[in-house]
């Protein structure tokens, strides 16, 4: 979760610089990998940093909800 929050901060910075720019593929891969590790749906393929920031927030909400329900928060290997 801490790594996801850190990524969210980076995405926020990018969104403030140019919200309509296409996210770097490495950032999309990172976000989706973290979602897999947290056992929730990922960010998919947002078209710009504004959408990606919203998607990161949703990933965080899903992970927190899963933890509150007692669901595994880390996908088994």
C-alpha positions, 0 to 999 in steps of 0.5 A, a space after each residue: 500500500 505504501 508503494 501504491 501511495 508513492 506511485 500516486 504522488 508521482 502520478 499527481 506530480 505528472 498530472 499537475 505538469 500536464 494532465 492530458 499527457 499519455 502516461 508512460 508505459 512503465 508507470 502503467 505497468 507498475 500500477 497494474 503490477 501493484 494492483 495484482 500484488 494487492 489482489 485487486 483490479 488494476 488501472 487498465 490503460 488510462 489515456 492521460 495522467 488525470 485518468 490514471 490518478 483517478 484510477 490509482 485512487 480507485 485501486 487504493 479504495 479497492 485494496 482498503 475495502 478488501 482489507 476491511 472485509 478480511 480478504 487477502 490483501 496480497 495475492 498468493 504466489 
